[in-house]
Amino acid sequence: MGIRADRHHHATPGSGRPVPAPGPAGPADGRPVRRGPRDWLADFTCFVLAVAIGLTGLDVLRDQPGLPAGVAVADQVAGALACAAVWVRRRYPLGFAVATAVVAVVAQTAGGAAVVALFTLAVHRPFRQVAWVSAGSLATAPLTFWLYPEPGLDQVAAVVFAAVLIAATVGWGMYVRSRRQLLLSLRERARRAEAEAELRAAQAQRLAREAIAREMHDVLAHRLTLLSVHAGALEFRPDAPTAEIARAAGVIRDSAHDALQDLRAIIGVLRTGDDSDAARPQPTLDALTDLLDEAREGGTPLTLDRRLAAGADVPPALGRTVYRVVQECLTNARKHAPGAPVTVTLTGGPGAGLSVDVANAAPAGPVPPVPGSGQGLIGLTERATLAGGRLAHGPRPGGGFRVTAWLPWAP
């Protein structure tokens, strides 16, 4: 290697900041490297260290009796070029290491550059390349000490010292490389965790928006459909009796008032940012009676067949789902079969589940068109699925429409 085991050779190379690169192996050969202030400082330190170690080789040259002056000059020129090449060590770590290892065999002043090159190779390249260059340097060390023997120094001891120096340089470089890889992996893990957190937050916001949209549909569609049906009846029957017109106007007024109150409640949830179930209007099965009474007052003949287990309390979440199913079915019945009788059947108990059956007859005559989004039954199916149940719907054989749902009821 061109490094002699005397008192001048105890210095070891320093390290710089990791070179920005896509991987821990360092930059590819020939690719421009952008240095930061710390990189420039590290490269300058390595350059000074290579020069300092190389200058100690001059002592070895002076101790060689009969050494031609041309050889000494050539040695110093080679050492100067090797030290100057330290500035490209990041761009060409493998080529720099191989070149300096070869030059250091015959040029004592290139030994410092060879140490820096071996350290740089260990930092930026895989261990296979480091092992080959290190083995070559160790194999040529006896030749270096044979070409430039030093009186009073055993050649075996010099080779052992060279081996220790090579091992220490490679070990230090591998430690720096491992530390950089660890930092890179930690940064990548932090970036990935941040991205996943942002994705989960966006997904949570999307689910919250979908829940609020579903809630708005469930709450407002019932009110607005009732209002639309009675307003349409007044439009198509301007000669209706005064009492019937007054009743329809009262239903329109009450429905509009209730819809406004529900809309204010939901908007309040959006303003406060609290999208929990407790913050939104959440009816239970006990509120089903009021819903049916309201439908009857709106002109829908309605029959309730409730055959639930005696003394069993319906959980709030289950009752809320049942309420929404019946509410949507009544809304659809008013839209597509106004005035047709509707039958609501509730059966089941704890452990067996709760079944909901809502059926309406076919309309008696032509039905005025009522606008709709077509998302009501889709939302009911999603709601039943999320609750762990199932829902089916379709036309009845004798006319009309039927919706059946089964929902789990924990024992």
C-alpha positions in Angstrom: 0.0 0.0 0.0 2.9 2.4 0.4 2.2 2.9 4.2 5.1 2.2 6.4 4.9 1.1 10.1 6.9 4.0 11.7 5.9 6.7 14.1 4.5 8.9 11.3 1.8 6.5 10.3 -0.8 6.5 13.0 -3.3 9.0 11.3 -6.6 7.7 9.9 -8.9 9.3 7.5 -12.0 11.3 8.4 -15.5 11.0 7.0 -18.0 13.4 5.5 -21.7 13.8 5.3 -23.6 11.2 3.2 -23.7 12.1 -0.5 -27.3 12.6 -1.7 -28.1 9.5 -3.6 -31.1 7.3 -4.3 -29.6 4.4 -2.4 -27.1 3.6 0.3 -24.5 2.5 -2.2 -23.6 6.0 -3.2 -23.6 7.7 -6.6 -23.1 5.8 -9.8 -19.8 6.3 -11.5 -19.7 9.3 -13.8 -22.8 11.0 -12.3 -22.3 14.6 -11.1 -22.3 15.0 -7.4 -23.6 18.1 -5.7 -21.6 18.9 -2.5 -22.9 20.8 0.4 -20.8 22.7 2.9 -20.2 19.7 5.0 -19.2 17.7 2.0 -16.7 20.3 1.0 -15.3 20.3 4.5 -15.0 16.5 4.6 -13.3 16.4 1.1 -10.9 19.1 2.2 -10.1 17.2 5.4 -9.5 14.0 3.4 -7.3 15.9 1.0 -5.2 17.3 3.8 -4.9 13.9 5.5 -3.8 12.3 2.3 -1.2 15.0 1.8 0.0 14.6 5.4 0.3 10.9 5.2 1.9 11.2 1.8 4.6 13.6 3.1 5.7 10.9 5.5 6.7 8.8 2.5 9.4 11.4 1.8 11.2 10.1 4.9 11.2 6.7 3.4 12.6 8.0 0.1 15.4 9.8 1.9 16.3 6.6 3.7 16.8 4.7 0.5 20.5 4.6 -0.4 21.3 5.1 -4.0 17.8 6.0 -5.1 17.9 7.8 -8.4 16.7 11.4 -8.3 14.3 10.8 -11.2 12.6 8.0 -9.3 12.1 10.2 -6.3 10.7 13.0 -8.4 8.4 10.5 -10.2 7.2 9.2 -6.8 6.4 12.7 -5.6 4.5 13.6 -8.9 2.5 10.4 -8.6 1.7 11.1 -5.0 0.6 14.7 -5.8 -1.7 13.4 -8.6 -3.2 10.8 -6.2 -3.8 13.4 -3.6 -5.5 15.7 -6.2 -7.7 12.8 -7.2 -9.2 12.8 -3.7 -11.6 15.6 -5.0 -13.3 13.0 -7.3 -13.5 10.2 -4.8 -17.3 10.6 -4.5 -17.9 10.4 -8.2 -15.5 7.5 -8.9 -15.1 5.6 -5.7 -14.1 2.2 -7.3 -11.9 3.6 -10.0 -10.2 5.9 -7.5 -9.5 3.1 -5.1 -8.1 0.7 -7.8 -5.9 3.4 -9.3 -4.4 4.6 -5.9 -3.9 1.0 -4.8 -1.8 0.3 -7.9 0.1 3.6 -7.7 0.8 3.2 -4.0 2.7 -0.1 -4.7 5.5 1.9 -6.2 4.9 5.4 -4.9 5.4 6.0 -1.2 3.8 9.5 -1.3 0.5 8.0 -2.7 -0.1 6.0 0.5 -2.4 8.6 2.1 -4.6 8.8 -1.0 -4.8 5.0 -1.0 -6.1 5.0 2.6 -8.7 7.7 1.8 -9.7 5.8 -1.4 -10.2 2.5 0.5 -12.3 4.3 3.1 -14.4 6.0 0.5 -14.9 2.7 -1.3 -16.1 1.1 1.9 -18.6 3.9 2.5 -20.1 4.0 -1.0 -19.8 0.6 -2.5 -20.8 -3.0 -1.7 -18.6 -5.2 0.4 -17.7 -7.4 -2.6 -15.8 -4.6 -4.3 -14.2 -3.5 -1.0 -13.0 -7.0 -0.3 -11.4 -7.3 -3.8 -9.5 -4.0 -3.5 -8.5 -4.7 0.1 -7.2 -8.2 -0.8 -5.2 -6.7 -3.7 -3.7 -4.0 -1.4 -2.7 -6.6 1.2 -1.3 -8.9 -1.5 0.9 -6.1 -2.9 2.1 -4.9 0.6 5.2 -7.3 0.7 6.2 -6.0 -2.7 6.1 -2.4 -1.5 8.2 -3.1 1.6 10.6 -5.1 -0.6 11.0 -2.2 -3.0 11.5 0.4 -0.2 12.9 -1.5 2.8 13.5 0.5 6.0 16.5 -0.4 8.2 15.5 -1.8 11.5 12.0 -2.8 10.6 11.0 -6.4 10.1 9.1 -7.0 6.9 6.7 -9.4 8.5 5.8 -6.9 11.2 5.3 -4.2 8.5 2.9 -6.5 6.6 1.0 -7.2 9.7 0.7 -3.5 10.4 -0.5 -2.9 6.8 -3.1 -5.6 7.3 -4.3 -4.0 10.6 -4.5 -0.6 8.9 -6.4 -2.0 6.0 -8.9 -3.7 8.3 -9.3 -0.6 10.4 -10.0 1.6 7.4 -12.5 -0.9 5.9 -14.2 -1.4 9.3 -14.5 2.3 9.8 -15.9 2.8 6.3 -18.4 -0.1 6.7 -19.5 1.4 10.0 -20.2 4.8 8.4 -22.0 3.1 5.5 -24.2 1.1 7.9 -25.0 4.2 9.9 -26.0 6.1 6.8 -28.2 3.2 5.6 -29.9 3.1 9.0 -30.6 6.8 8.8 -31.9 6.5 5.3 -34.2 3.7 6.3 -35.5 5.6 9.3 -36.2 8.7 7.2 -37.9 6.5 4.6 -39.9 4.8 7.3 -40.9 8.2 8.7 -42.0 9.5 5.3 -44.0 6.3 4.7 -45.7 6.6 8.1 -46.5 10.2 7.4 -48.0 9.3 4.0 -50.0 6.5 5.6 -51.3 8.8 8.3 -52.4 11.3 5.6 -54.1 8.5 3.7 -55.9 7.3 6.8 -57.0 10.9 7.6 -58.3 11.4 4.0 -60.1 8.0 4.2 -61.6 8.9 7.5 -62.8 12.3 6.1 -64.3 10.5 3.1 -66.1 8.0 5.3 -67.4 10.9 7.5 -68.6 12.8 4.5 -70.4 9.6 3.2 -72.0 9.1 6.6 -73.2 12.6 6.8 -74.5 12.5 3.2 -76.3 9.3 4.0 -77.7 10.8 7.1 -78.9 13.9 5.2 -80.6 11.7 2.7 -82.3 9.6 5.4 -83.4 12.6 7.4 -84.5 15.0 4.6 -85.8 12.7 1.9 -88.7 11.6 4.2 -89.7 15.2 4.9 -89.2 16.6 1.4 -91.0 13.7 -0.3 -94.0 14.2 2.0 -93.9 17.9 1.1 -93.6 17.2 -2.6 -96.5 14.7 -2.7 -98.9 17.0 -1.0 -97.8 20.0 -3.1 -98.3 17.8 -6.2 -101.8 16.8 -5.0 -102.7 20.5 -4.7 -101.4 21.1 -8.2 -103.3 18.3 -9.8 -106.5 18.8 -7.7 -107.1 22.6 -7.5 -110.9 21.9 -7.0 -110.3 19.8 -3.9 -112.5 20.5 -0.8 -111.3 23.4 1.4 -110.8 21.1 4.3 -108.5 18.8 2.3 -106.5 21.7 0.9 -106.1 23.1 4.4 -104.9 19.7 5.7 -102.5 19.3 2.8 -101.2 22.8 3.4 -100.7 22.0 7.1 -98.7 18.9 6.2 -96.6 20.9 3.8 -95.9 23.5 6.5 -95.0 20.9 9.2 -92.8 18.9 6.8 -91.0 22.1 5.7 -90.5 23.1 9.3 -89.2 19.7 10.4 -86.9 19.5 7.4 -85.5 22.9 8.2 -84.8 21.8 11.8 -83.1 18.6 10.7 -81.0 20.5 8.2 -79.9 23.0 10.9 -78.9 20.1 13.1 -76.8 18.5 10.4 -75.2 21.8 9.4 -74.4 22.3 13.0 -72.5 19.0 13.0 -70.6 20.1 9.9 -69.6 23.4 11.5 -68.4 21.9 14.8 -66.6 19.1 13.0 -68.2 16.5 15.3 -69.4 13.8 13.0 -70.1 11.2 15.8 -73.4 9.5 16.0 -74.2 11.4 19.2 -73.9 14.7 17.4 -76.4 13.9 14.6 -80.1 13.3 14.9 -80.3 9.6 15.8 -83.7 8.1 16.2 -84.3 4.7 17.9 -87.0 2.1 17.5 -89.2 4.0 20.0 -89.5 6.8 17.5 -91.0 4.5 14.9 -94.5 5.1 16.3 -94.2 8.9 15.6 -92.9 8.1 12.1 -95.9 5.9 11.3 -98.3 8.5 12.8 -96.8 11.1 10.6 -97.2 8.9 7.5 -100.8 8.2 8.4 -101.4 12.0 8.7 -99.9 12.4 5.3 -102.5 10.1 3.8 -100.7 6.7 3.8 -102.9 3.8 5.0 -100.5 2.0 7.3 -100.5 -1.2 9.3 -97.9 -2.2 11.8 -97.4 -5.8 12.8 -94.9 -5.9 15.7 -94.0 -9.4 16.9 -90.8 -8.9 18.8 -89.7 -10.9 21.8 -91.6 -9.7 24.9 -89.5 -7.8 27.4 -86.4 -7.6 25.1 -84.8 -4.2 24.7 -83.7 -3.4 21.2 -80.2 -2.0 21.1 -80.0 1.7 20.0 -77.9 1.0 16.9 -80.2 -1.8 15.8 -83.3 0.4 16.4 -81.8 3.2 14.5 -81.1 1.0 11.5 -84.7 -0.4 11.6 -86.0 3.2 11.8 -84.0 4.2 8.7 -85.2 1.2 6.7 -88.9 1.8 7.5 -88.4 5.6 6.9 -86.9 5.0 3.4 -89.6 2.5 2.5 -92.3 4.9 3.5 -90.6 7.6 1.5 -90.5 5.4 -1.6 -94.1 4.3 -1.1 -95.3 7.9 -1.0 -93.3 8.8 -4.2 -94.2 5.8 -6.3 -97.6 4.6 -4.8 -99.2 7.5 -3.0 -102.3 6.5 -1.1 -101.6 2.8 -1.4 -101.7 0.8 1.8 -98.4 -0.1 3.4 -97.7 -3.0 5.8 -94.7 -2.9 8.2 -93.8 -6.2 9.9 -91.2 -6.5 12.6 -90.3 -10.0 14.0 -87.4 -11.6 15.9 -85.6 -11.4 19.2 -82.2 -11.6 20.9 -80.0 -14.2 19.2 -82.3 -14.8 16.3 -82.0 -11.3 14.7 -84.6 -8.8 13.8 -86.5 -9.0 10.5 -88.1 -6.0 8.8 -90.7 -6.4 6.1 -92.2 -3.4 4.4 -94.7 -3.9 1.6 -96.9 -1.6 -0.3 -99.7 -2.2 -2.8 -99.7 -0.9 -6.3 -101.0 2.6 -6.8 -104.7 3.0 -7.7 -104.1 5.3 -10.6 -101.5 7.3 -12.4 -98.8 8.7 -10.2 -97.4 12.3 -10.8 -93.6 12.2 -11.3 -91.6 12.9 -8.2 -87.8 13.6 -8.5 -85.5 11.2 -6.8 -81.8 10.3 -6.8 -82.2 6.5 -6.8 -79.7 6.2 -4.0 -82.1 5.4 -1.2 -82.2 1.6 -1.6 -78.5 1.6 -2.3 -77.9 3.4 1.0 -80.2 1.0 2.8 -78.3 -2.0 1.4 -75.0 -0.5 2.6 -76.4 0.3 6.0 -77.7 -3.2 6.5 -74.4 -4.7 5.3 -72.4 -2.5 7.7 -74.6 -3.6 10.5 -73.8 -7.3 9.7 -77.2 -8.0 8.1 -78.7 -8.2 4.6 -81.4 -6.5 2.6 -83.4 -7.5 -0.5 -86.0 -5.6 -2.5 -88.1 -5.9 -5.6 -91.6 -5.9 -7.1 -94.4 -8.0 -5.5 -96.0 -10.7 -7.7 -99.4 -9.1 -7.4 -98.2 -5.5 -7.8 -96.5 -3.1 -5.5 -93.1 -3.3 -3.9 -91.5 -5.1 -1.0 -88.4 -4.6 1.0 -87.1 -7.2 3.5 -84.1 -6.9 5.8 -82.5 -9.0 8.4 -80.3 -7.5 11.1 -78.3 -9.3 13.8 -79.5 -8.9 17.4 -77.0 -10.0 20.0 -78.4 -12.3 22.7 
